[in-house]
Amino acid sequence: MLSKYSDENKKIAMGFLSYISDLKDFHNMEQELNLYSEDENRQLYLWKSNVDDYSGIVALSFSEGTVFIEYISLNPSYRSQSNVFKIFDDVQKRFPKLVILGNFELSKEIKLWRQNKEKLEKDLEETD
């Protein structure tokens, strides 16, 4: 489940951002949070898996017809392909009319996620 970032969750967000090497420096982290707070085409979301606590953070940017996943930072115990796929599912549910794109690393995962979804849909059709 995605929850839009707000200042009341700043410490939680900073914890997840600290896992990103470029953002370990406090000044860089503050700039990143300010960027996402000030630019209407960028949004940060905290992500919950099926537990009560937040498990990660997702940075999104938007342009015409697309939502671009800038990065995902997860608690180490939640770093798995299945959780990344759940995040993609949640992004798609939140923005159903937008095409999901990602950075160089995530684009491979997005391709696998799409292939997996297509296979599941095809398998469901065959069982009906």
Protein Blocks (a to p, Z undefined) as FASTA:
>chain_A
ZZdddfklmmmmmmmmmmpmklmpmklmmmmmmmmmmmmkbccdddddfbfbdfbdcddd
ddehiacdfbacddfklgcfklmmmmmmmmmmmmmmbccdddfklmmmmmmmmmmmmmmm
mmmmmmZZ
